[in-house]
Amino acid sequence: MEFNGFERWFAKAQFGFEARTKLYQELSALLRAGMSKPDAIGLLQVVASDEGKKQKDAMSIILSSMLRDMRNGKSFGEAVRRWVPSDDRMVLEATENSDDFPGQLEEYCRTLKQKRKIVGTIVGGLSYPVFLVLMVMGLLIYFGLYIVPDIGRLLPPEKWTGAAKFLAFLGRFASNYAVPTIISIAVLLTIVVITLPRWTGRVRRYFDYLPIYALYRVYTGISFILAISSLMRGGMAPINAVERIMPLATPYVKEKLFAIRRGMLNGQDFGEALHVNGRTWPDYRMNLSVKIFARTQDLSRQLARLAQDWLNLNQEKIEQRMATARNVSLVLVFLVIIAIVAGMYSVQGQISESVQQ
């Protein structure tokens, strides 16, 4: 059955993380049961289409396309290429001919879930502090624009003393600095988002210790180690695995990979090249461990174990950092509210005194 361009686009848009991992796990189970890849894909397509009743279901469209390509001589990796992200494509094409492709699929699913968990931890951990900071900004601007001017009609802000000076500052801030501050924050966040994957060079190494840049360094490092471990377990040599990853890498990661590849071309093994040229990327201590295990005959499995251990360790660190950010934002909100309440009581007393005089 032929599908038009919109149907294929819409099917791909629905082929997200959950759908992909479900397909990989089901395919792994069928392959372990002794089925060939085309037969497994064909069976999954029958199930997805409800035995032909829902041919235009998103998963049915994807599996039909894959099955047709495989019957026309393409490999599984080539057939799935147009439907999956570049990371998936790279690993699937490299591992599909390995001796334990079902095991590789299962391990890759675990990797995807752990990476997703880290992203979820970062996004979820930052959402609440960002919301609180925005709420504080809104509260400050509201008081500065509406409350302070009304009170100022009873007693000019220039005469306010003590805690009431904070309210007078809110009035000045809201009138003169609120818009420039918001614009500055938006510009700064835009610069950070743009430079995270693109900024390279010596100065970037110092910024990699700052919170947001450090999180990006950890995430890209985890992705690199897990990807190269999967490629090596699929039978690929370390230098070929690095070269395979490079076209899909961001400029930030590509700079690291070029240096590692250059070291390997100059006679260093993977561990030594990573330690010398990767520096603190992905992680200095882990690079030392990789350098040691690179001299063994089981580097790919050791890499997988090191990556999992480092992943778990950084998951805990990220959760701790997000908890710290959450607590700091709560303290900030508390202090602002206390300052506003104290200022209101203070200015109320000063207004009463001025009326009595």
TAPEKA-V811914 format. One record per run of one state. SS is the DSSP state (2 for helix, 1 for strand, 0 for the rest). FROM is the first residue (numbers start at 1). TO is the last residue. If there is no record, write none. Layout:
BEGIN
SS_FROM_TO, SS_FROM_TO
END
This chain:
BEGIN
0_1_4, 2_5_14, 0_15_16, 2_17_32, 0_33_36, 2_37_48, 0_49_57, 2_58_71, 0_72_75, 2_76_83, 0_84_85, 2_86_95, 0_96_100, 2_101_152, 0_153_156, 2_157_159, 0_160_163, 2_164_198, 0_199_201, 2_202_207, 0_208_210, 2_211_233, 0_234_237, 2_238_246, 0_247_250, 2_251_265, 0_266_269, 2_270_278, 0_279_283, 2_284_293, 0_294_298, 2_299_356, 0_357_357
END
